[in-house]
Amino acid sequence: MDEQDFKILRLLCRDSRISYEKIGSELGIAPEVAINRIFRMRDVGVISEYRLNVNPLMFGFRTAIINAEAYRPSCKQKDIRALRRMDRVSTMMECAGRYYSVSILYGDEKDLRAQVDAVRAKISPSKVLSVLRPREPSISSLNLTGQDWRIIEYLLDDPRASEDKMSRDMGINVRTIQRRLERMITGGIVCSTVVVQPRLFEGLISYRFNILFNGAGKDAYADVIPSLNNYWYSLRLDSPEGVIVDLYRESISGIEEDIAIVKGISSVKDVTYTVPTRVITNDVLIRRKVIEAVFNKENV
């Protein structure tokens, strides 16, 4: 793994349906180089999954990230197995040591408290350390048709399918698929991404910063991100205000340097870090909601 690989990962995390030609144009490399690097990352398992994310706001849900610490190292796998059975859990991230995090779907504030309590009950005597709420992409007031929901359902099963293949399988004109998909992407309804397994980075350490802002400055995010040129993924937080950043370094001393850089930014209140090792996804609830939407549209 090198800097070019992480630049490619950054693009794929934003849009995994991006063409090899566009990746080459963005990074100043030949499309063939992009293809070889992506296929190598897939072969070794760095990229474990292509994925279509459906905005949970479509179904009245938001996302919260619960950071937890296992009671002892042997409890971590037990906790994760228990959490995998919860349909509100969308992603789990196992980290080095006793730490892990889980993304859950919730409705309102009362429901969030109920879901956090449910997680506490599942993992006891392990403990919840913090609850973070990411900034959800806003959704436009699009009235999705039956075709739109069928396109979403199709891409949940095959996120990398070409428009030509979708047209043949679904009996929908290619230009119609392109137009409807573009409308749903720009409307914040869906986005395509990849699932990355950080422990498989060759010769490098991937680590995650949880950075909290102190409210000083108009846009603390703009202060932090440019100072970290080795990041490959970021997620803004609304409550508490901050940002989650995934970065890479060759050694622990490099991580300490980045911590010092971030702590030196006036708009930063606090920074903690973990070393993610495995990511597990679970989209059972969203898939069920999409299938229900397809059925309802077809039976109107």
N, C-alpha and C positions, 0 to 999 in steps of 0.2 A: 504494500500500500504506500502511495506517495501523495503529494499535494494534488496532483491531477485527478487521482481517484476520488479524493474528497470533494473536489469541485464538481465532479460528475455526480456524486451522491447528493450534493446540495441541490443540484438541478432536478434529479429524480425524486427527491423528497417533495419538491414543489409540484412536479408534474411528471409522473412516470410514463405518460403517453407521449412525451416529447420525442421528436424524431432524432435519429442519429445525426442527420444533417444539421439540425438546429443546435444540438450539443456541440458539434464540431465548430459551427460558426460562433457560438457563445465563447468557447474556450480557445479558439484559434488552433484547433487540431483537425486532422483528417477524420471523416466519419468512420473510416475503418479502424482508426485508433480507438475511438469511443466504443465501437462494437466489441473490439477485443478486450478492452478493459472491463466493460459491463459483463460480458460473458464469463470472464475470469472471476469477477466478484460473485457471480451467480454460482459458478462451479465450486468455489471454496465455501459457499454458504454465507458470505457477508450480506448479500441480498438474498433473503430467504423467501420473500413473498412480494408479488405485485398486488396492489390493493386499491379498491375504489372506496373512498370514504363518503358516506352520505351525511350531510349536516344533520345532527340530531334535533336541531330546532324544527325541522320538518315534522317531527313527531312530538313536539312539546318537551323535548329533553335538552339539558345542557350537560357539560362534562366537568367533572372535578377530579383532581389527582390527589390521591391519598398516599403520603409517604409513611412507611411503617418500619419498625425494627422488630425482628424476631426475638422471642424470649431467650433463646439460645440458638446457635447455628443449626442444630438438628431440627429446630422447629420451622425453619424457613420453607422447606419443601412441603411440609404439612399444611402451612398457611396457604401456600400458593395453590395446592390441590383443592383446598376448601373454597377458595375464592373463585376458582375456575367454574364452580358449579352455580355461581350467581349470575343470572341473566343480565343484570345491570352492569356487570363488569365488561368493559370493552377491550382493555389492554392491561397486561401485567409486565412489569420490568423487574427482573431479578438483578441485584447488584452484588458487588463483592462484600464479604463479611455478613452481617446479619440483616442488611438493608434490602428493601424492595419497595416498589410503588405500584399502585393500581389505579386505573382510570375507571370511573363509574359514571353512569348516566343518572340524572336526577331531574325532577320536575320543578318544584318550587323550593323555598328555603326549608319548609317543614319536611319535605321529602328528602332533601339533602341531609338533614340531621338524622332522619330515619335510616338512610343508606349508610352513613358513617357509623351509626350505632350497630347496624347489621354487620358491617365489616369488623368492628370491634368484637362482636359476639363470636364471629367465625374464627378470629385469630387469637383470642384470649388464651394464654396470658401475654402474648405479644402485644405491642402497643402502637397506637397511631401517633406519629410525630407531628404531622401537619396536614392541612387540607388546602390545596391550591386550586384556583379557578382560572382556567385559560380564557383568553379572549376568543369568543366564538365568531367565526365569519358571519357577517350579517347576510340575511337572505332577502332577495327581491320578492315582490308580491306576484310571482309567476303562478299561473293556474296550470298545473301539470296535467297533461293529457294521458290517456291510456298508453299511447306510444312512448311518451317520456318515461313512464314507470317501467314499461317493458325494456327500454334501453338500459335503465338503471339496474334492473334485475339481471339482464344479460351480462353487464359489466361487473357485477358482483361475482359472477361465476368465472368470467374471463376478462380481467381488467386490461389486458394488453391486446385484445382482439382488434383487428383492423376494421375500418368502416366498411371495406369491401366484404369481409367475412360476415360482419353483422348484417349487411344488406342481404346477402344470400340466405342466411339462416332465418332472418326475421321477415323477409319480404318487404322491406322498407327501402325507399330510394336512398342512395349514398348521400346525396346532398341534403336530404331531409335529416338523416342521422347526424351529419356534421353540424347542421344548423341548430338542431335541438340540443345536441351535446354542448356546443359552444354556449348556447343560451343558459344551460344549467350550470356550466362552470363559471361563467361571468356573473351569474346570479347567486353564487355562493352555495348552491344546492349540493353539488358533488365536487370532489377533487380526487385525482389519482395520485398515488404515492407508492413508496416501497417500504417494506419492513427490513430493518438493518439489524444484524447481529454483531454488536461491537466486540465481543470476545474473540471474534475470528479475524480482526484486523491483524495483519502480519507485521510484527515488529513494532507495533505502535499501541499506545494506551488510549482508549476512548473514555472520556469522563464527562459527567453532567454537572453543570453549575445551576443551582437554584439561586438566582440573584433577586433580592428585594430592594425596591427603591424607597427613598425617604420622602418623596414628594417634592423635592427641590428641583427646580429646572423645568422647562416646558416639556421636554421630551427626553427623559432619562435613557430610553431605549436607544436613541440616536447617539448618546454619549458612550454607551457600553459596546454595542456591536462593532463599530469601526476599530475599537481598540483590540479586538480579538480576531485577528486575520486567520486563525487556525480553526474556526468554527465550521461545522457542516450542517447544523440544524438549529433552529431557534423557534421558541413558542412564547408569545407574549402572555402575561398574566394580568388579569383584571383585579383579582382579590386574593391575597394582597397584591398591590401593584408591583410588577417585576417582570422577569423573563427567565425562561429555562433555555440553556444553551448547551449543546453537545459539541465537544471539542476533541482534538487529538494531540498527543505529544509523544515523544520518544521515551520519556522518563518521568518519574515522580517529581524530580526537581523542576521540570518544565511546568507541571501543574502548579507548583508553589509559585513560580514566576507569574503565571496567569492570575492566581489568587491575589498576589500583591498588586498587579495592574488594576484589577477590578476594585479592590478595596481603596485604591488611590483615587477613584472617581468620586467626586463630591456628591453626586446624586444617588450613590449606592449606600444602602443602610446595612445590608448583610449579604454574605455569600457563603453557601455550603456546597459541598460536592460529594458525589457518589461515583462509583465505577460500574456502570451497567455491564452485565454479562450475557443476559438472554432476554428476548422480547417474545411474549406470547400474546396472540390476538384472539379475540372472541367477538364475532359480529352476529350472534344468534338472534338477539333481540331486534337489531336493525333489519336483518334479513326477513324476519317474520313480519315486521311492519311494512316492508316493501312488497312482500308477497300479498299481504292484505290489501295494499293500495292497488296492485295490479288486478286482483280479484274484484274489488269494489268498482273499479273503472270499467271492467269488462261486463259487469252485471248491472250497470246503471240502466 
